[in-house]
């Protein structure tokens, strides 16, 4: 077969491609946030801009959804135009990975459920009411689905994928997890424990990908973790408050409950994420 320069990446070093993409990723969030904020203020009138401070939820949801769609589009363009590789090679193969998808989805529920039952049993949280609203639930479902796809495509399918072509799997995994953690620096109510948990979450989400180069485990885990945390159990999700099925009352024990950042800000989540990392590592090494 004849060799063609068109088969080679436009940028030869994988770590450089990953870094350029990450910078563009941050730029997209900044531009979408600034642009959406400006248009929203123009829509409601500058004299009513203070309302955004009192109720930032509509603008926040708009920014998140537009940003997710923009990131997905950018990742696909980078993969084809810069990497000169197929979209499928990012890890979208479904056949043969169905069990991983189910395992990821269930793992998110098990970790949240186990941690929440522990907090409930120790009197740190309680559920005082239920409220089902189809509209907000559907919007949250769509938001978390888009978030799962966009962040996993970006940080595992593109960034980690390219880092693996430049470094050994552990350095690549650690670097991708650090970038994932840094991406959340602007989240509301971020704490040192939440910062550590975001790093641990990045390791967990990337670990399975390192071994199988497939995204379905991490996409399904990411979705179930966010959706059940925020829309079902009543926690904030990385600082974002949502209308939920169960209305939560919690004690002011920030270390245990996570406070206004959500379950991801608790030391209970830290322990569970570490256990999950060890479980996935053991399972993959055993199989490998």
N, C-alpha and C positions, 0 to 999 in steps of 0.2 A: 504494500500500500504506500502510495506517495505521501511524503511528509508535507504538511502545509502549515505556514505560519498562522493561518486563521484558526488552527486547532489549539494554539497556545493562548494563555491568558494575556489580556492587554497590559496588566501589571503582573510581573512575573512572580514576585514574592507574596506568598499567602498572607503573612502577617501584615504586610503593607495594605493589601486589599481589605483585610479586616479592619484596620485602623481608619482607612479612608471611609469605609462604610459607616463605622461608628460615629465619626465626625459628622457625616451627612445625616445620620439618624438623629443626633442631637439637634442639628440645624433644622430638620423638619419639624420637630416638636416646638422649637422656638418660633419658627415662622408661622406655623399653624396657630399656635397660642396667641401670638401677637396679632395676626390677621383676623382670627375669629373674635378676639376681644374687641378690636377696632370696629368690625362690622356689627357686633352685638350692641356696642355703645351707640353707634349711629342709628341702629334700628330702634332702640328704646329712647334715644335722645340723651345728649350729654348731661342734661339736668337731672336725669334719673340714674346716672351711672352708679350712684351709691347703692342702688338696689342689688347690684352684682356682688357687693361685699356681704350684704345680708343673706342673699340666696344665690351662691355661685354654682349650684347644682346643674341648671340647664346649660350654662356655658361650659362647665367642666365636662359634661357628657358629650357635648358637641365637639369640643377639642379632642377628646379621647378617641371618638369614633373616626373623625376625619384623619387624625394622626395615624391610627391603626391602618386605615385603608392606604394612606400615602406610603407608610413603611412597607407594607406588603408589596405594593407596586414598585417601590424603589429596590427592594431586595430581588425581585424577579428581573428587573432591568439590569442590575449589577451582575446577576448570575449569568445572564445571556450576553451582555455587552462588555463587561469587564473580565469576568472569569472565562467567558466563551465556553460555557458548559451547559448541560441540560438542566431544566428546572427540576426534573425528577431526581437528579443526582444530589439534591439538597436533602432528600430523605422522605419522599412522599409515597413510596411504595406501600400499598395497603396489604396486598396478598402476602400471607406469611407473618404479618405483624398484628393481626387482629387481637391476639391474646395480650400483647403488650399494651395495646390501646385500652382494653378493658382493665388490665392491671393498673395502669396509670390513673384511670378514672376512679377506680375503687380505692386506690391508695390515698388519694386526696380526701375522700370521704372518711376513711378509717382514721387518718391522722387527726382531722378536725373533730370527728366524733369522739375519739378517745380522749383528746385533750380537753374538749368541752365537758365531757362527763366527769373528768377529774376535777375541773374547776367548779362544776356544779356540786359535786360530792363534798368539796371542801368549803362550800358556801361563798365562793368568790364571784359566781355569776348565778343568775336565775332568769327564767323566762316568765314574764308576767302577763303576756297577752299574745294573741295571734291576729294577724291582719293580712288578708290576701287582696292584692290589687293587680289585676291582670296586666294593665298597661305598664306600670313601672317594672313588674316582673319580666315582661317580654323585652323591655328596653335593656334591663340589666343582663338578661340572657344573651342578647345580641352583643352588648358591650363586652362581656367577658369572653364570648366566643371569638370576637375580633381581636381582643387583647391576647388571648392564648395563641391564635394563629400568628399575629404580627410579631409578638415577642419571641416565640419559638422559631419562626422562620428567620428572624433577624439574628438572634443570639446563638441559636444552636445550628440552624440550617445554613446560615451564611458565615457568621463570625467564627464559631467553633470549627465549622467545616474547613474554613481557610487556615485557621491557626494550626489545625492538625497536619496541614501540608508543610508547615514550617518548623514545628516543634514536636517533641514526643507528647503522647496523649495526656500526661499528667500536667505538664506545663501549659498545654493548650487548654485543658479543662479549667485550670486555676485562673488563667488570664481571662477566659470568657466569663467565668463567674464573677471576677472583679469588675469587669465592664458592665455586667448585668446589675451588680450592686450599685455602681456609680450612676447608672441611668436613673436610679430612684432617689438620688440626692435631693431633688426638688419636691419630693412628696411631703404632704402636711404631717405634722406631729411625729416626725422621724426621731427615733431614739437610738442610743448605742446598741441596745439589744436587737432592735429591728434591723439595724445595719448589719449586724452579725448574721441574723436570720436570712437576710436577703442574699448574703454570700453563700450560706449553706444551701439555700434554695437553688441558687445558680449551679452549685456543684451537683445537687441531686438531679436537677433537670438535664444537666449535661452528661452525667455519668453513663446513663443508658445509651445515649447517642454515641459516645466514644467507642462503645463496643459494637453497636449494630448499624450506626449511620442512618438511623430512621427517627422521624419526628413524632410518630403517633403516641408513644408513651408520654412524652413531655407535653404535647398539646393537650391530651386528655387529662393529665394530672393538673396542669395549669388551669384549665377551665373548671374542673370540679372543685379545686381548692378555692378559687376566687368566688365562684357562684354560690357554693354552699356556705362559705364563710360569710359573705355579705348579704345575699338575697334570701337565704334560708335561716341561718343561725343568728343573724343580727349584729355581727361584728362590723367594724369598718374594714375596708380592704385597702391596705397600704395607705391609710389615712383618708380614704374616700368613704363618706357615709352614704348609705343607701336605704331605701324603704325595704323592709324584710318581712318574711312570713312570721317569724317569731320575734317578739319585742323583748330585748334583753335589758336586764338591770344588773349592774356589776359594782363590785366594791372598788375603792380607789387604790387598789394594789397594782400599780403599773407593771411591776416585774412579772406578776403572775397572769394578769388579764391582758396585758398589752396596751391598755388604755385606749386613747383615741386613734392610735395607729391600727388597732385591730389585733387579732390573735397572732399575727406575724410579729408583733412587738413583745411577745411574752417569752419567758425562759422555758415555759412548758413547750412552746413551739420549737425552741432551740433543741431540747432533748429529743423530741419526736423526729425532727429533721435529721439529727445525727443518727438516730436509730434507723431511719429510712435509708440514709446514705450507706450505712454498714450493711443493711439488708440487700440493697441493690448491688453493692460491691461484692458481697459474698456470693450472691446468685450468679453474677456474671463471671466471677473467677471460677466458681465451681463448674459452670457450663463451659467456660473457655478452656 
